[in-house]
């Protein structure tokens, strides 16, 4: 198992997604200042030119957005309609990024978070084995993690930090008030040790379960196609004995979010020969929940790259894993 949750060696050349944001320090600083002195709504209003920039100069992201919406069932009969929906998709992403900064770096009192299923996390924590919490690159997971300090248990987010060093320094300074810790998986071998240590201390380890950093992964049916999903979170849960909780934090409007947490699952391998099938079933269960949440909040999907794999690639990956794609 790789540290990123995939089953292949991750390399910079093979990643479809790099982990880097656009805009640089100046762009991030500009919106941070806007929010701090003129308010979040004013910062929202200034997003339009940024979104138009992406429509013009990020064709791969536009294509990925269109492909995702098509798979979700959008009926877009004209080029103008597709562009308009891409605009709304990027605008939704931009607003959530601003919300994340406002929640962590500025004043959280204006935000209303409805925590549905919080009792499932508290019950799982009472086992004193830690909790593996899985989510996806949708909604505002970092903002929710910041507010999970209400549980009085340390929260650790496992993340790939692909930003350039100068941007990372700025973001770390701006987000210095965050209540969660970061376990970096940018190639450091110690990340697996840090994950297990946090669970042994009874802490929450939050992991995204929708991106593979390497070329391989578990191929799972998703929105009418096949896509690669990491198996790392399930491996960690099964090996450590920590209960696994699936959760999403979705934006419902200005200053309003809804946090969904599902009942804890206790994963264990019955025998080595059925390990791959068990991983596939666990990942498939997660993907079904992800599909359901995206149908409720269709414009909060943030994987703006070629996410799905072709049938040929899907079969090749499955042959290496020894399972069927059906």
N, C-alpha and C positions, 0 to 999 in steps of 0.2 A: 504493500500500500504506500502510495506517495503521501507526502505531507499535505498536499492540496486536496486529497480525497479522491484522486484518480488512480488508475492502475498502471499508468505509464510514467516514464521519466519526463518531467516538465522541462521544457527548454524555451528560451525566449523566441527562437526562430519558429517553433511549432505552434505557438499560441495564436488562436484566432482573436483573442482579447488580450490587451496589453496591461490593463489596470491603470492606465494613465488618463487623466482628464484633460480637457482643452482649456485654454484661456490663460494659463500661466499665473504667476503671482499677481500681476497687475489686475487681471480680470477678477480673481478671487477677492483681492483687496477692495476693488471698486464696489462690489456688491456687499461686502461686509460693512463698508462705511455707509452705504445707502441704508442698510437695515438698522445700523446703530443710531444714525442721526435723523433719518427721515421715515423710518418705519418699514415694516415688511410689505405692506400693500404698495408702497411707492416702488420698492425693489421689484415686486411682481410686474409693475407697469413698464419697467425698463428691460424686461426679458425679451420683448418682441424683436428688437433688432438682433439679439443674440440668436434667437430661434431661426430667424431668416438667414443668418449666416450659416447655420448648420444645414438648412435646406439647400443652400447654394454650394457649399464647400465640403459637405460630408455625404457624398452620394451613397457610400456603403451603409451608413446609418439609416438613410432614407429608405434604401432598398430593404434593409432588415426590418424596419418598422412596417413597411408595406406587406412584407412576407408574413410577419406575425399577425397583422390584422386580417389578412386573407384567411389564414388558418383559423382564426378566431370566429370567422363568419361574416366579416364586414363585406357589404355589397357596395363596391366603389366602381361606378359605371364610367367615370371620366377621369382624365388626368388631373383636372382641377380638384375634384373630390378627393383623390389620393393625396395630393399635396396639402390640402386643408386638414385632412386627418393626421398626416405626418406632423404638421404644424402643432396641432392640439396635443399630439403624443409627446413631442419634444417640450412643449410648454408645460405640460403636466410634470415631466421629469425635472425641469428647471425649478418649478415651484417647490417640489419636494426637496431638492438640494438646498434651496433657500430656507425652507422650514427646518431642515436638519441643522443648519448653522444657527438659526434663531433659537432653536430649542436648547442646543448645547452651549453656545457661546453667549447668548443674550438672555432675555427674560422668558422663562417658560410659563409664567402665570397666565398668559393670555390663551394658552393652548388647552384644549379640552381633549383628554384621552379617555375613551371608554375601554376598560380592561375586561374583556369577556374570556372566561376560562382561566383567570389568574389562580383560581383554587387548584387547578391541575398542576401548576408549577409548584405551589406551596406544598401540596401533598407529596410530589416527587422529591422535593428537597428534604422532607422529613425522613427519607431513607438514609440520609447522610452518605450518599455515594456520589454526590454531585449530580448535575443535570446536563445532558447534551441537548441543546436547543437548536433546532434547524429551521431555517427560513429560506428566502430567495431574494434575488435582486429585483424586488418589487416593493412598492410602498416605501415606508421610511423606517427601516429596521434600526439604523443607528440612533435615531431620535427615541425610539421605544426603549432601546437598550439603556440609554441615558436615564430614562425615567424608571427603569426597573430597580433602581436603588431603593425603591419602596419595599422591596423584599428583604432588605438588610442582609444581602448575600452578595459578595463580589461577582461581577459579570465580566467575562473575558470574551472578546470577539476575535475569532480566528480570521485573519484577513491577509490577502496578498497586497503588499504595498508597492505598487509599480511606479509611483510618482517619481519625478526627478527630485534630487535631494533638496534643491532650493524651494520647490513647491511643498515638499513634505515638511520642511522646517516651518514654513508659513502656516500650513494647516495645523500642525501640532501646537503652534503658539496660539492660534485663533481658537482652537478647541481644547485649550488647557483645562477648562472646567469640566470636561467630560467625566462622568462617574464610572465609566467602564475602562478596562484595560485592553490593549491590543496584543495578541499573540501573532507575530508576523510569520508568514510562511513563504518568504521571498528567497528560499533556498537554504535557510538555516536548519541544520540537522537537529538543533535543540528544540524545535517547535513541538515535535511529538512528545518530548519529555515534559515540556511546559504544559501541554494539554492534559496529560495524565496527572501531573502534579496538582493542577487546579482542581481536577475532579476528585482526587484523593483528599483535598482540603474541603470538599463539600461545596465547591463553587459552581457557578453556571458557566458553561463553555458554549458560546453561540457560534454556529457554523452555517455558512451558506451551502445549500445542497443542490445548486443548479448550474455550477460552472466547473469545468475540468480545465486545468492548466496545461495538460499534456494532450497528445493526439488521441489517446484511448480513454475509455470509460465504459460504464454500463449503458448499453443501448436500450432505451425505454420508449415505448409509444407515447407521443405527446402532441396534442392538438392535430391529430390526423397524420402525423409523420413520425419519424424516428429521430431522437436526439440523445446526446451523450450526457449522462449525469454521474457525478462522483459517488463513490461508495464509502469514502473515508468516514463520514459521520456515523454510519451504521457499524463499521468496523470498530470505531472507538467505543461506541455504546456497548456492543456485544462483548468486546474484550475487557472493558473496564467494569461492566456491570451497572454503569450509570443509566438511569432511565432516560429515554429519548422523548422530547416534547417538540411537536411541530407548532410554529407560531408565525403570524404575519401581522404587520402594522400598516394599515391602509388609510390613505387620506380620504376624508369625506367632505372636505370643504375648507374654507379659510379658518385656520386655527383649530380644526377638528380632525381627530383621528380615531380609528377603531382598532383595537388590538385583539387578535383572535389567538387563543391557545387551545390546543386539542389535548385530550386525555393522554397521559404518559404511556409509552410502550416500553416493554421490557424485552430486549433482544438478546438472543443467545443462539449459538450454532449447535445444532443437534449432533452433527458429525461433519468431518472435513469434506466428504464427498458431495454433500449437499450445500456447501457454503455459498457457491455462486448462485444457486437457485434462491437461497434465502436472501442474499443481498438484492437480487433482482425483485423479489416480492416486496421487500422493505422500501426499495427505491420507487417501485411502482405505486405503492400506497401513498408515498409523499407526492409523486407527480399527479396523482388523481386529485389530491387536495389543492395542489398548485393550480391545476386547470380550473377547479371550481372557484377559487378566489379570483383568478384572472377574468373569469366570465362576469363576476360581480364588479370588478374594477379594471376594465379592459385597457385603459391608457396608463396603467401604473407598472407596466413591464419594462425593465431597464436593461435588457440585454440587446444592445444595438449592434449586433454583429451576426455573421452567418451562423445561426444557432443549430439548425437542423442538418443532419447528415444524409447523403444519398443512400439509396438502397444497396449499392455496391459496397460503399464504405461501411454501412451498417452491418452487412453480412460478414465482411472481413474482420471487423472488431469483435463481432459475436463469436466467430470461429476461434479467435485467440482466447476469448474468455470461456469457450466451451459451452455456450448457451444459445438458444434460439431467439431470433428477433420477433417471433410471432407472439 
